[in-house]
Amino acid sequence: MLTFKIAEFNDLPEIVRIYNQTISTRMATADLDPISVESRYEWFEQHQPTNFHFG
């Protein structure tokens, strides 16, 4: 059985590590250069459940 959890700020380095692994294949992203954890702070904050806006 799969379980899911809401990502926490301390998960961000691992999220970025996994994302950066996809760059060389270009199958999941069009990015050409690795991103930094710091460059994803605002993105991460904007995608937290308390910041979702529907409709």
mmCIF entry with sequence, helices, sheets and N, C-alpha, C, O atoms, coordinates in Angstrom:
data_MODEL
# 
_entry.id   MODEL 
# 
_entity.id                         1 
_entity.type                       polymer 
_entity.pdbx_number_of_molecules   1 
# 
_entity_poly.entity_id                      1 
_entity_poly.type                           'polypeptide(L)' 
_entity_poly.nstd_linkage                   no 
_entity_poly.nstd_monomer                   no 
_entity_poly.pdbx_seq_one_letter_code       MLTFKIAEFNDLPEIVRIYNQTISTRMATADLDPISVESRYEWFEQHQPTNFHFG 
_entity_poly.pdbx_seq_one_letter_code_can   MLTFKIAEFNDLPEIVRIYNQTISTRMATADLDPISVESRYEWFEQHQPTNFHFG 
_entity_poly.pdbx_strand_id                 A 
# 
loop_
_entity_poly_seq.entity_id 
_entity_poly_seq.num 
_entity_poly_seq.mon_id 
_entity_poly_seq.hetero 
1 1  MET n 
1 2  LEU n 
1 3  THR n 
1 4  PHE n 
1 5  LYS n 
1 6  ILE n 
1 7  ALA n 
1 8  GLU n 
1 9  PHE n 
1 10 ASN n 
1 11 ASP n 
1 12 LEU n 
1 13 PRO n 
1 14 GLU n 
1 15 ILE n 
1 16 VAL n 
1 17 ARG n 
1 18 ILE n 
1 19 TYR n 
1 20 ASN n 
1 21 GLN n 
1 22 THR n 
1 23 ILE n 
1 24 SER n 
1 25 THR n 
1 26 ARG n 
1 27 MET n 
1 28 ALA n 
1 29 THR n 
1 30 ALA n 
1 31 ASP n 
1 32 LEU n 
1 33 ASP n 
1 34 PRO n 
1 35 ILE n 
1 36 SER n 
1 37 VAL n 
1 38 GLU n 
1 39 SER n 
1 40 ARG n 
1 41 TYR n 
1 42 GLU n 
1 43 TRP n 
1 44 PHE n 
1 45 GLU n 
1 46 GLN n 
1 47 HIS n 
1 48 GLN n 
1 49 PRO n 
1 50 THR n 
1 51 ASN n 
1 52 PHE n 
1 53 HIS n 
1 54 PHE n 
1 55 GLY n 
# 
_struct_asym.id          A 
_struct_asym.entity_id   1 
# 
loop_
_struct_conf.conf_type_id 
_struct_conf.id 
_struct_conf.pdbx_PDB_helix_id 
_struct_conf.beg_label_comp_id 
_struct_conf.beg_label_asym_id 
_struct_conf.beg_label_seq_id 
_struct_conf.pdbx_beg_PDB_ins_code 
_struct_conf.end_label_comp_id 
_struct_conf.end_label_asym_id 
_struct_conf.end_label_seq_id 
_struct_conf.pdbx_end_PDB_ins_code 
_struct_conf.beg_auth_comp_id 
_struct_conf.beg_auth_asym_id 
_struct_conf.beg_auth_seq_id 
_struct_conf.end_auth_comp_id 
_struct_conf.end_auth_asym_id 
_struct_conf.end_auth_seq_id 
_struct_conf.pdbx_PDB_helix_class 
_struct_conf.details 
_struct_conf.pdbx_PDB_helix_length 
HELX_P HELX_P1 AA1 PHE A 9  ? ASP A 11 ? PHE A 9  ASP A 11 5 ? 3  
HELX_P HELX_P2 AA2 LEU A 12 ? THR A 22 ? LEU A 12 THR A 22 1 ? 11 
HELX_P HELX_P3 AA3 GLU A 38 ? ARG A 40 ? GLU A 38 ARG A 40 5 ? 3  
HELX_P HELX_P4 AA4 TYR A 41 ? GLN A 46 ? TYR A 41 GLN A 46 1 ? 6  
HELX_P HELX_P5 AA5 PRO A 49 ? ASN A 51 ? PRO A 49 ASN A 51 5 ? 3  
# 
_struct_conf_type.id          HELX_P 
_struct_conf_type.criteria    ? 
_struct_conf_type.reference   ? 
# 
loop_
_atom_site.group_PDB 
_atom_site.id 
_atom_site.type_symbol 
_atom_site.label_atom_id 
_atom_site.label_alt_id 
_atom_site.label_comp_id 
_atom_site.label_asym_id 
_atom_site.label_entity_id 
_atom_site.label_seq_id 
_atom_site.pdbx_PDB_ins_code 
_atom_site.Cartn_x 
_atom_site.Cartn_y 
_atom_site.Cartn_z 
_atom_site.occupancy 
_atom_site.B_iso_or_equiv 
_atom_site.pdbx_formal_charge 
_atom_site.auth_seq_id 
_atom_site.auth_comp_id 
_atom_site.auth_asym_id 
_atom_site.auth_atom_id 
_atom_site.pdbx_PDB_model_num 
ATOM 1   N N  . MET A 1 1  ? 0.836   -1.171 0.000   1.00 0.00 ? 1  MET A N  1 
ATOM 2   C CA . MET A 1 1  ? 0.000   0.000  0.000   1.00 0.00 ? 1  MET A CA 1 
ATOM 3   C C  . MET A 1 1  ? 0.892   1.251  0.000   1.00 0.00 ? 1  MET A C  1 
ATOM 4   O O  . MET A 1 1  ? 1.885   1.326  0.724   1.00 0.00 ? 1  MET A O  1 
ATOM 5   N N  . LEU A 1 2  ? 0.519   2.201  -0.811  1.00 0.00 ? 2  LEU A N  1 
ATOM 6   C CA . LEU A 1 2  ? 1.230   3.477  -0.834  1.00 0.00 ? 2  LEU A CA 1 
ATOM 7   C C  . LEU A 1 2  ? 0.656   4.412  0.207   1.00 0.00 ? 2  LEU A C  1 
ATOM 8   O O  . LEU A 1 2  ? -0.551  4.447  0.442   1.00 0.00 ? 2  LEU A O  1 
ATOM 9   N N  . THR A 1 3  ? 1.537   5.160  0.820   1.00 0.00 ? 3  THR A N  1 
ATOM 10  C CA . THR A 1 3  ? 1.081   6.228  1.699   1.00 0.00 ? 3  THR A CA 1 
ATOM 11  C C  . THR A 1 3  ? 1.723   7.524  1.233   1.00 0.00 ? 3  THR A C  1 
ATOM 12  O O  . THR A 1 3  ? 2.831   7.521  0.697   1.00 0.00 ? 3  THR A O  1 
ATOM 13  N N  . PHE A 1 4  ? 1.038   8.602  1.435   1.00 0.00 ? 4  PHE A N  1 
ATOM 14  C CA . PHE A 1 4  ? 1.515   9.911  1.021   1.00 0.00 ? 4  PHE A CA 1 
ATOM 15  C C  . PHE A 1 4  ? 1.535   10.836 2.215   1.00 0.00 ? 4  PHE A C  1 
ATOM 16  O O  . PHE A 1 4  ? 0.760   10.677 3.158   1.00 0.00 ? 4  PHE A O  1 
ATOM 17  N N  . LYS A 1 5  ? 2.435   11.812 2.163   1.00 0.00 ? 5  LYS A N  1 
ATOM 18  C CA . LYS A 1 5  ? 2.453   12.841 3.189   1.00 0.00 ? 5  LYS A CA 1 
ATOM 19  C C  . LYS A 1 5  ? 2.716   14.171 2.510   1.00 0.00 ? 5  LYS A C  1 
ATOM 20  O O  . LYS A 1 5  ? 3.297   14.227 1.426   1.00 0.00 ? 5  LYS A O  1 
ATOM 21  N N  . ILE A 1 6  ? 2.290   15.221 3.148   1.00 0.00 ? 6  ILE A N  1 
ATOM 22  C CA . ILE A 1 6  ? 2.568   16.564 2.651   1.00 0.00 ? 6  ILE A CA 1 
ATOM 23  C C  . ILE A 1 6  ? 4.060   16.826 2.847   1.00 0.00 ? 6  ILE A C  1 
ATOM 24  O O  . ILE A 1 6  ? 4.597   16.617 3.935   1.00 0.00 ? 6  ILE A O  1 
ATOM 25  N N  . ALA A 1 7  ? 4.719   17.284 1.792   1.00 0.00 ? 7  ALA A N  1 
ATOM 26  C CA . ALA A 1 7  ? 6.153   17.575 1.892   1.00 0.00 ? 7  ALA A CA 1 
ATOM 27  C C  . ALA A 1 7  ? 6.384   18.703 2.888   1.00 0.00 ? 7  ALA A C  1 
ATOM 28  O O  . ALA A 1 7  ? 5.605   19.652 2.969   1.00 0.00 ? 7  ALA A O  1 
ATOM 29  N N  . GLU A 1 8  ? 7.450   18.582 3.629   1.00 0.00 ? 8  GLU A N  1 
ATOM 30  C CA . GLU A 1 8  ? 7.858   19.607 4.587   1.00 0.00 ? 8  GLU A CA 1 
ATOM 31  C C  . GLU A 1 8  ? 9.108   20.288 4.066   1.00 0.00 ? 8  GLU A C  1 
ATOM 32  O O  . GLU A 1 8  ? 9.783   19.777 3.173   1.00 0.00 ? 8  GLU A O  1 
ATOM 33  N N  . PHE A 1 9  ? 9.409   21.447 4.633   1.00 0.00 ? 9  PHE A N  1 
ATOM 34  C CA . PHE A 1 9  ? 10.556  22.222 4.174   1.00 0.00 ? 9  PHE A CA 1 
ATOM 35  C C  . PHE A 1 9  ? 11.841  21.395 4.201   1.00 0.00 ? 9  PHE A C  1 
ATOM 36  O O  . PHE A 1 9  ? 12.679  21.532 3.309   1.00 0.00 ? 9  PHE A O  1 
ATOM 37  N N  . ASN A 1 10 ? 12.005  20.552 5.198   1.00 0.00 ? 10 ASN A N  1 
ATOM 38  C CA . ASN A 1 10 ? 13.238  19.752 5.281   1.00 0.00 ? 10 ASN A CA 1 
ATOM 39  C C  . ASN A 1 10 ? 13.297  18.659 4.212   1.00 0.00 ? 10 ASN A C  1 
ATOM 40  O O  . ASN A 1 10 ? 14.334  18.014 4.056   1.00 0.00 ? 10 ASN A O  1 
ATOM 41  N N  . ASP A 1 11 ? 12.205  18.439 3.472   1.00 0.00 ? 11 ASP A N  1 
ATOM 42  C CA . ASP A 1 11 ? 12.197  17.498 2.353   1.00 0.00 ? 11 ASP A CA 1 
ATOM 43  C C  . ASP A 1 11 ? 12.705  18.147 1.064   1.00 0.00 ? 11 ASP A C  1 
ATOM 44  O O  . ASP A 1 11 ? 13.017  17.441 0.105   1.00 0.00 ? 11 ASP A O  1 
ATOM 45  N N  . LEU A 1 12 ? 12.791  19.458 1.027   1.00 0.00 ? 12 LEU A N  1 
ATOM 46  C CA . LEU A 1 12 ? 13.128  20.171 -0.201  1.00 0.00 ? 12 LEU A CA 1 
ATOM 47  C C  . LEU A 1 12 ? 14.463  19.747 -0.818  1.00 0.00 ? 12 LEU A C  1 
ATOM 48  O O  . LEU A 1 12 ? 14.511  19.582 -2.037  1.00 0.00 ? 12 LEU A O  1 
ATOM 49  N N  . PRO A 1 13 ? 15.542  19.560 -0.068  1.00 0.00 ? 13 PRO A N  1 
ATOM 50  C CA . PRO A 1 13 ? 16.790  19.110 -0.713  1.00 0.00 ? 13 PRO A CA 1 
ATOM 51  C C  . PRO A 1 13 ? 16.634  17.790 -1.471  1.00 0.00 ? 13 PRO A C  1 
ATOM 52  O O  . PRO A 1 13 ? 17.217  17.623 -2.542  1.00 0.00 ? 13 PRO A O  1 
ATOM 53  N N  . GLU A 1 14 ? 15.868  16.872 -0.937  1.00 0.00 ? 14 GLU A N  1 
ATOM 54  C CA . GLU A 1 14 ? 15.664  15.589 -1.623  1.00 0.00 ? 14 GLU A CA 1 
ATOM 55  C C  . GLU A 1 14 ? 14.778  15.770 -2.856  1.00 0.00 ? 14 GLU A C  1 
ATOM 56  O O  . GLU A 1 14 ? 15.010  15.132 -3.884  1.00 0.00 ? 14 GLU A O  1 
ATOM 57  N N  . ILE A 1 15 ? 13.778  16.622 -2.763  1.00 0.00 ? 15 ILE A N  1 
ATOM 58  C CA . ILE A 1 15 ? 12.921  16.921 -3.916  1.00 0.00 ? 15 ILE A CA 1 
ATOM 59  C C  . ILE A 1 15 ? 13.764  17.498 -5.048  1.00 0.00 ? 15 ILE A C  1 
ATOM 60  O O  . ILE A 1 15 ? 13.629  17.086 -6.201  1.00 0.00 ? 15 ILE A O  1 
ATOM 61  N N  . VAL A 1 16 ? 14.628  18.445 -4.720  1.00 0.00 ? 16 VAL A N  1 
ATOM 62  C CA . VAL A 1 16 ? 15.497  19.072 -5.723  1.00 0.00 ? 16 VAL A CA 1 
ATOM 63  C C  . VAL A 1 16 ? 16.490  18.057 -6.280  1.00 0.00 ? 16 VAL A C  1 
ATOM 64  O O  . VAL A 1 16 ? 16.766  18.073 -7.479  1.00 0.00 ? 16 VAL A O  1 
ATOM 65  N N  . ARG A 1 17 ? 17.024  17.189 -5.453  1.00 0.00 ? 17 ARG A N  1 
ATOM 66  C CA . ARG A 1 17 ? 17.962  16.156 -5.915  1.00 0.00 ? 17 ARG A CA 1 
ATOM 67  C C  . ARG A 1 17 ? 17.284  15.252 -6.948  1.00 0.00 ? 17 ARG A C  1 
ATOM 68  O O  . ARG A 1 17 ? 17.855  14.969 -8.001  1.00 0.00 ? 17 ARG A O  1 
ATOM 69  N N  . ILE A 1 18 ? 16.078  14.804 -6.645  1.00 0.00 ? 18 ILE A N  1 
ATOM 70  C CA . ILE A 1 18 ? 15.345  13.941 -7.566  1.00 0.00 ? 18 ILE A CA 1 
ATOM 71  C C  . ILE A 1 18 ? 15.028  14.691 -8.850  1.00 0.00 ? 18 ILE A C  1 
ATOM 72  O O  . ILE A 1 18 ? 15.194  14.146 -9.942  1.00 0.00 ? 18 ILE A O  1 
ATOM 73  N N  . TYR A 1 19 ? 14.577  15.925 -8.735  1.00 0.00 ? 19 TYR A N  1 
ATOM 74  C CA . TYR A 1 19 ? 14.269  16.731 -9.916  1.00 0.00 ? 19 TYR A CA 1 
ATOM 75  C C  . TYR A 1 19 ? 15.507  16.894 -10.794 1.00 0.00 ? 19 TYR A C  1 
ATOM 76  O O  . TYR A 1 19 ? 15.434  16.730 -12.012 1.00 0.00 ? 19 TYR A O  1 
ATOM 77  N N  . ASN A 1 20 ? 16.628  17.211 -10.183 1.00 0.00 ? 20 ASN A N  1 
ATOM 78  C CA . ASN A 1 20 ? 17.858  17.413 -10.955 1.00 0.00 ? 20 ASN A CA 1 
ATOM 79  C C  . ASN A 1 20 ? 18.289  16.144 -11.696 1.00 0.00 ? 20 ASN A C  1 
ATOM 80  O O  . ASN A 1 20 ? 18.936  16.235 -12.739 1.00 0.00 ? 20 ASN A O  1 
ATOM 81  N N  . GLN A 1 21 ? 17.946  14.982 -11.183 1.00 0.00 ? 21 GLN A N  1 
ATOM 82  C CA . GLN A 1 21 ? 18.270  13.731 -11.871 1.00 0.00 ? 21 GLN A CA 1 
ATOM 83  C C  . GLN A 1 21 ? 17.512  13.592 -13.186 1.00 0.00 ? 21 GLN A C  1 
ATOM 84  O O  . GLN A 1 21 ? 17.971  12.891 -14.088 1.00 0.00 ? 21 GLN A O  1 
ATOM 85  N N  . THR A 1 22 ? 16.365  14.244 -13.312 1.00 0.00 ? 22 THR A N  1 
ATOM 86  C CA . THR A 1 22 ? 15.554  14.126 -14.527 1.00 0.00 ? 22 THR A CA 1 
ATOM 87  C C  . THR A 1 22 ? 16.033  15.044 -15.650 1.00 0.00 ? 22 THR A C  1 
ATOM 88  O O  . THR A 1 22 ? 15.629  14.870 -16.800 1.00 0.00 ? 22 THR A O  1 
ATOM 89  N N  . ILE A 1 23 ? 16.872  16.001 -15.339 1.00 0.00 ? 23 ILE A N  1 
ATOM 90  C CA . ILE A 1 23 ? 17.265  17.003 -16.328 1.00 0.00 ? 23 ILE A CA 1 
ATOM 91  C C  . ILE A 1 23 ? 18.010  16.380 -17.501 1.00 0.00 ? 23 ILE A C  1 
ATOM 92  O O  . ILE A 1 23 ? 17.764  16.766 -18.643 1.00 0.00 ? 23 ILE A O  1 
ATOM 93  N N  . SER A 1 24 ? 18.896  15.447 -17.266 1.00 0.00 ? 24 SER A N  1 
ATOM 94  C CA . SER A 1 24 ? 19.690  14.878 -18.353 1.00 0.00 ? 24 SER A CA 1 
ATOM 95  C C  . SER A 1 24 ? 18.843  14.103 -19.355 1.00 0.00 ? 24 SER A C  1 
ATOM 96  O O  . SER A 1 24 ? 19.213  14.014 -20.526 1.00 0.00 ? 24 SER A O  1 
ATOM 97  N N  . THR A 1 25 ? 17.725  13.546 -18.927 1.00 0.00 ? 25 THR A N  1 
ATOM 98  C CA . THR A 1 25 ? 16.874  12.779 -19.843 1.00 0.00 ? 25 THR A CA 1 
ATOM 99  C C  . THR A 1 25 ? 15.868  13.656 -20.576 1.00 0.00 ? 25 THR A C  1 
ATOM 100 O O  . THR A 1 25 ? 15.391  13.281 -21.647 1.00 0.00 ? 25 THR A O  1 
ATOM 101 N N  . ARG A 1 26 ? 15.546  14.788 -20.029 1.00 0.00 ? 26 ARG A N  1 
ATOM 102 C CA . ARG A 1 26 ? 14.545  15.727 -20.573 1.00 0.00 ? 26 ARG A CA 1 
ATOM 103 C C  . ARG A 1 26 ? 13.186  15.071 -20.803 1.00 0.00 ? 26 ARG A C  1 
ATOM 104 O O  . ARG A 1 26 ? 12.396  15.532 -21.628 1.00 0.00 ? 26 ARG A O  1 
ATOM 105 N N  . MET A 1 27 ? 12.924  14.007 -20.076 1.00 0.00 ? 27 MET A N  1 
ATOM 106 C CA . MET A 1 27 ? 11.624  13.336 -20.214 1.00 0.00 ? 27 MET A CA 1 
ATOM 107 C C  . MET A 1 27 ? 10.582  13.939 -19.273 1.00 0.00 ? 27 MET A C  1 
ATOM 108 O O  . MET A 1 27 ? 9.382   13.780 -19.500 1.00 0.00 ? 27 MET A O  1 
ATOM 109 N N  . ALA A 1 28 ? 11.019  14.620 -18.236 1.00 0.00 ? 28 ALA A N  1 
ATOM 110 C CA . ALA A 1 28 ? 10.078  15.170 -17.260 1.00 0.00 ? 28 ALA A CA 1 
ATOM 111 C C  . ALA A 1 28 ? 10.195  16.680 -17.128 1.00 0.00 ? 28 ALA A C  1 
ATOM 112 O O  . ALA A 1 28 ? 9.373   17.306 -16.460 1.00 0.00 ? 28 ALA A O  1 
ATOM 113 N N  . THR A 1 29 ? 11.195  17.268 -17.749 1.00 0.00 ? 29 THR A N  1 
ATOM 114 C CA . THR A 1 29 ? 11.399  18.713 -17.646 1.00 0.00 ? 29 THR A CA 1 
ATOM 115 C C  . THR A 1 29 ? 12.126  19.209 -18.886 1.00 0.00 ? 29 THR A C  1 
ATOM 116 O O  . THR A 1 29 ? 12.828  18.452 -19.557 1.00 0.00 ? 29 THR A O  1 
ATOM 117 N N  . ALA A 1 30 ? 11.950  20.468 -19.173 1.00 0.00 ? 30 ALA A N  1 
ATOM 118 C CA . ALA A 1 30 ? 12.685  21.093 -20.273 1.00 0.00 ? 30 ALA A CA 1 
ATOM 119 C C  . ALA A 1 30 ? 13.907  21.846 -19.755 1.00 0.00 ? 30 ALA A C  1 
ATOM 120 O O  . ALA A 1 30 ? 14.662  22.422 -20.538 1.00 0.00 ? 30 ALA A O  1 
ATOM 121 N N  . ASP A 1 31 ? 14.101  21.840 -18.435 1.00 0.00 ? 31 ASP A N  1 
ATOM 122 C CA . ASP A 1 31 ? 15.277  22.507 -17.867 1.00 0.00 ? 31 ASP A CA 1 
ATOM 123 C C  . ASP A 1 31 ? 16.550  21.859 -18.392 1.00 0.00 ? 31 ASP A C  1 
ATOM 124 O O  . ASP A 1 31 ? 16.613  20.645 -18.589 1.00 0.00 ? 31 ASP A O  1 
ATOM 125 N N  . LEU A 1 32 ? 17.550  22.683 -18.610 1.00 0.00 ? 32 LEU A N  1 
ATOM 126 C CA . LEU A 1 32 ? 18.836  22.193 -19.106 1.00 0.00 ? 32 LEU A CA 1 
ATOM 127 C C  . LEU A 1 32 ? 19.909  22.181 -18.029 1.00 0.00 ? 32 LEU A C  1 
ATOM 128 O O  . LEU A 1 32 ? 20.890  21.445 -18.134 1.00 0.00 ? 32 LEU A O  1 
ATOM 129 N N  . ASP A 1 33 ? 19.725  22.989 -17.001 1.00 0.00 ? 33 ASP A N  1 
ATOM 130 C CA . ASP A 1 33 ? 20.710  23.111 -15.931 1.00 0.00 ? 33 ASP A CA 1 
ATOM 131 C C  . ASP A 1 33 ? 20.077  22.749 -14.598 1.00 0.00 ? 33 ASP A C  1 
ATOM 132 O O  . ASP A 1 33 ? 18.898  23.020 -14.372 1.00 0.00 ? 33 ASP A O  1 
ATOM 133 N N  . PRO A 1 34 ? 20.856  22.138 -13.718 1.00 0.00 ? 34 PRO A N  1 
ATOM 134 C CA . PRO A 1 34 ? 20.341  21.811 -12.384 1.00 0.00 ? 34 PRO A CA 1 
ATOM 135 C C  . PRO A 1 34 ? 19.858  23.065 -11.657 1.00 0.00 ? 34 PRO A C  1 
ATOM 136 O O  . PRO A 1 34 ? 20.368  24.166 -11.865 1.00 0.00 ? 34 PRO A O  1 
ATOM 137 N N  . ILE A 1 35 ? 18.865  22.863 -10.804 1.00 0.00 ? 35 ILE A N  1 
ATOM 138 C CA . ILE A 1 35 ? 18.349  23.957 -9.992  1.00 0.00 ? 35 ILE A CA 1 
ATOM 139 C C  . ILE A 1 35 ? 18.940  23.850 -8.596  1.00 0.00 ? 35 ILE A C  1 
ATOM 140 O O  . ILE A 1 35 ? 19.471  22.804 -8.222  1.00 0.00 ? 35 ILE A O  1 
ATOM 141 N N  . SER A 1 36 ? 18.852  24.914 -7.832  1.00 0.00 ? 36 SER A N  1 
ATOM 142 C CA . SER A 1 36 ? 19.343  24.899 -6.455  1.00 0.00 ? 36 SER A CA 1 
ATOM 143 C C  . SER A 1 36 ? 18.161  24.824 -5.493  1.00 0.00 ? 36 SER A C  1 
ATOM 144 O O  . SER A 1 36 ? 17.036  25.193 -5.833  1.00 0.00 ? 36 SER A O  1 
ATOM 145 N N  . VAL A 1 37 ? 18.435  24.349 -4.313  1.00 0.00 ? 37 VAL A N  1 
ATOM 146 C CA . VAL A 1 37 ? 17.408  24.315 -3.270  1.00 0.00 ? 37 VAL A CA 1 
ATOM 147 C C  . VAL A 1 37 ? 16.907  25.735 -3.019  1.00 0.00 ? 37 VAL A C  1 
ATOM 148 O O  . VAL A 1 37 ? 15.703  25.963 -2.906  1.00 0.00 ? 37 VAL A O  1 
ATOM 149 N N  . GLU A 1 38 ? 17.823  26.677 -2.935  1.00 0.00 ? 38 GLU A N  1 
ATOM 150 C CA . GLU A 1 38 ? 17.462  28.058 -2.652  1.00 0.00 ? 38 GLU A CA 1 
ATOM 151 C C  . GLU A 1 38 ? 16.524  28.629 -3.714  1.00 0.00 ? 38 GLU A C  1 
ATOM 152 O O  . GLU A 1 38 ? 15.652  29.438 -3.400  1.00 0.00 ? 38 GLU A O  1 
ATOM 153 N N  . SER A 1 39 ? 16.699  28.213 -4.962  1.00 0.00 ? 39 SER A N  1 
ATOM 154 C CA . SER A 1 39 ? 15.846  28.730 -6.034  1.00 0.00 ? 39 SER A CA 1 
ATOM 155 C C  . SER A 1 39 ? 14.422  28.190 -5.946  1.00 0.00 ? 39 SER A C  1 
ATOM 156 O O  . SER A 1 39 ? 13.531  28.690 -6.633  1.00 0.00 ? 39 SER A O  1 
ATOM 157 N N  . ARG A 1 40 ? 14.198  27.192 -5.121  1.00 0.00 ? 40 ARG A N  1 
ATOM 158 C CA . ARG A 1 40 ? 12.867  26.585 -4.998  1.00 0.00 ? 40 ARG A CA 1 
ATOM 159 C C  . ARG A 1 40 ? 12.146  26.951 -3.706  1.00 0.00 ? 40 ARG A C  1 
ATOM 160 O O  . ARG A 1 40 ? 11.052  26.440 -3.464  1.00 0.00 ? 40 ARG A O  1 
ATOM 161 N N  . TYR A 1 41 ? 12.713  27.812 -2.871  1.00 0.00 ? 41 TYR A N  1 
ATOM 162 C CA . TYR A 1 41 ? 12.046  28.202 -1.622  1.00 0.00 ? 41 TYR A CA 1 
ATOM 163 C C  . TYR A 1 41 ? 10.659  28.784 -1.888  1.00 0.00 ? 41 TYR A C  1 
ATOM 164 O O  . TYR A 1 41 ? 9.674   28.324 -1.311  1.00 0.00 ? 41 TYR A O  1 
ATOM 165 N N  . GLU A 1 42 ? 10.577  29.786 -2.754  1.00 0.00 ? 42 GLU A N  1 
ATOM 166 C CA . GLU A 1 42 ? 9.296   30.438 -3.021  1.00 0.00 ? 42 GLU A CA 1 
ATOM 167 C C  . GLU A 1 42 ? 8.312   29.460 -3.664  1.00 0.00 ? 42 GLU A C  1 
ATOM 168 O O  . GLU A 1 42 ? 7.142   29.417 -3.286  1.00 0.00 ? 42 GLU A O  1 
ATOM 169 N N  . TRP A 1 43 ? 8.788   28.675 -4.638  1.00 0.00 ? 43 TRP A N  1 
ATOM 170 C CA . TRP A 1 43 ? 7.938   27.672 -5.282  1.00 0.00 ? 43 TRP A CA 1 
ATOM 171 C C  . TRP A 1 43 ? 7.368   26.713 -4.241  1.00 0.00 ? 43 TRP A C  1 
ATOM 172 O O  . TRP A 1 43 ? 6.177   26.404 -4.266  1.00 0.00 ? 43 TRP A O  1 
ATOM 173 N N  . PHE A 1 44 ? 8.209   26.245 -3.333  1.00 0.00 ? 44 PHE A N  1 
ATOM 174 C CA . PHE A 1 44 ? 7.772   25.293 -2.316  1.00 0.00 ? 44 PHE A CA 1 
ATOM 175 C C  . PHE A 1 44 ? 6.698   25.921 -1.439  1.00 0.00 ? 44 PHE A C  1 
ATOM 176 O O  . PHE A 1 44 ? 5.673   25.297 -1.166  1.00 0.00 ? 44 PHE A O  1 
ATOM 177 N N  . GLU A 1 45 ? 6.925   27.132 -1.004  1.00 0.00 ? 45 GLU A N  1 
ATOM 178 C CA . GLU A 1 45 ? 5.963   27.820 -0.145  1.00 0.00 ? 45 GLU A CA 1 
ATOM 179 C C  . GLU A 1 45 ? 4.630   28.016 -0.868  1.00 0.00 ? 45 GLU A C  1 
ATOM 180 O O  . GLU A 1 45 ? 3.570   27.868 -0.260  1.00 0.00 ? 45 GLU A O  1 
ATOM 181 N N  . GLN A 1 46 ? 4.674   28.344 -2.140  1.00 0.00 ? 46 GLN A N  1 
ATOM 182 C CA . GLN A 1 46 ? 3.450   28.561 -2.919  1.00 0.00 ? 46 GLN A CA 1 
ATOM 183 C C  . GLN A 1 46 ? 2.651   27.285 -3.132  1.00 0.00 ? 46 GLN A C  1 
ATOM 184 O O  . GLN A 1 46 ? 1.456   27.350 -3.419  1.00 0.00 ? 46 GLN A O  1 
ATOM 185 N N  . HIS A 1 47 ? 3.278   26.144 -3.000  1.00 0.00 ? 47 HIS A N  1 
ATOM 186 C CA . HIS A 1 47 ? 2.617   24.880 -3.253  1.00 0.00 ? 47 HIS A CA 1 
ATOM 187 C C  . HIS A 1 47 ? 2.264   24.099 -1.974  1.00 0.00 ? 47 HIS A C  1 
ATOM 188 O O  . HIS A 1 47 ? 1.998   22.898 -2.029  1.00 0.00 ? 47 HIS A O  1 
ATOM 189 N N  . GLN A 1 48 ? 2.265   24.770 -0.860  1.00 0.00 ? 48 GLN A N  1 
ATOM 190 C CA . GLN A 1 48 ? 1.826   24.149 0.375   1.00 0.00 ? 48 GLN A CA 1 
ATOM 191 C C  . GLN A 1 48 ? 0.302   24.191 0.440   1.00 0.00 ? 48 GLN A C  1 
ATOM 192 O O  . GLN A 1 48 ? -0.307  25.143 -0.047  1.00 0.00 ? 48 GLN A O  1 
ATOM 193 N N  . PRO A 1 49 ? -0.326  23.172 1.037   1.00 0.00 ? 49 PRO A N  1 
ATOM 194 C CA . PRO A 1 49 ? -1.803  23.103 1.056   1.00 0.00 ? 49 PRO A CA 1 
ATOM 195 C C  . PRO A 1 49 ? -2.479  24.358 1.611   1.00 0.00 ? 49 PRO A C  1 
ATOM 196 O O  . PRO A 1 49 ? -3.574  24.702 1.165   1.00 0.00 ? 49 PRO A O  1 
ATOM 197 N N  . THR A 1 50 ? -1.882  25.027 2.539   1.00 0.00 ? 50 THR A N  1 
ATOM 198 C CA . THR A 1 50 ? -2.518  26.225 3.111   1.00 0.00 ? 50 THR A CA 1 
ATOM 199 C C  . THR A 1 50 ? -2.538  27.369 2.119   1.00 0.00 ? 50 THR A C  1 
ATOM 200 O O  . THR A 1 50 ? -3.241  28.356 2.338   1.00 0.00 ? 50 THR A O  1 
ATOM 201 N N  . ASN A 1 51 ? -1.777  27.264 1.020   1.00 0.00 ? 51 ASN A N  1 
ATOM 202 C CA . ASN A 1 51 ? -1.720  28.327 0.016   1.00 0.00 ? 51 ASN A CA 1 
ATOM 203 C C  . ASN A 1 51 ? -2.503  27.987 -1.246  1.00 0.00 ? 51 ASN A C  1 
ATOM 204 O O  . ASN A 1 51 ? -2.473  28.753 -2.209  1.00 0.00 ? 51 ASN A O  1 
ATOM 205 N N  . PHE A 1 52 ? -3.197  26.862 -1.262  1.00 0.00 ? 52 PHE A N  1 
ATOM 206 C CA . PHE A 1 52 ? -3.969  26.493 -2.460  1.00 0.00 ? 52 PHE A CA 1 
ATOM 207 C C  . PHE A 1 52 ? -5.220  27.361 -2.535  1.00 0.00 ? 52 PHE A C  1 
ATOM 208 O O  . PHE A 1 52 ? -5.899  27.596 -1.535  1.00 0.00 ? 52 PHE A O  1 
ATOM 209 N N  . HIS A 1 53 ? -5.501  27.825 -3.736  1.00 0.00 ? 53 HIS A N  1 
ATOM 210 C CA . HIS A 1 53 ? -6.709  28.614 -3.979  1.00 0.00 ? 53 HIS A CA 1 
ATOM 211 C C  . HIS A 1 53 ? -7.469  27.968 -5.129  1.00 0.00 ? 53 HIS A C  1 
ATOM 212 O O  . HIS A 1 53 ? -6.936  27.828 -6.230  1.00 0.00 ? 53 HIS A O  1 
ATOM 213 N N  . PHE A 1 54 ? -8.696  27.580 -4.879  1.00 0.00 ? 54 PHE A N  1 
ATOM 214 C CA . PHE A 1 54 ? -9.503  26.930 -5.899  1.00 0.00 ? 54 PHE A CA 1 
ATOM 215 C C  . PHE A 1 54 ? -10.588 27.889 -6.371  1.00 0.00 ? 54 PHE A C  1 
ATOM 216 O O  . PHE A 1 54 ? -11.150 28.657 -5.590  1.00 0.00 ? 54 PHE A O  1 
ATOM 217 N N  . GLY A 1 55 ? -10.866 27.824 -7.672  1.00 0.00 ? 55 GLY A N  1 
ATOM 218 C CA . GLY A 1 55 ? -11.952 28.619 -8.240  1.00 0.00 ? 55 GLY A CA 1 
ATOM 219 C C  . GLY A 1 55 ? -11.547 29.994 -8.438  1.00 0.00 ? 55 GLY A C  1 
ATOM 220 O O  . GLY A 1 55 ? -12.339 30.809 -8.910  1.00 0.00 ? 55 GLY A O  1 
# 
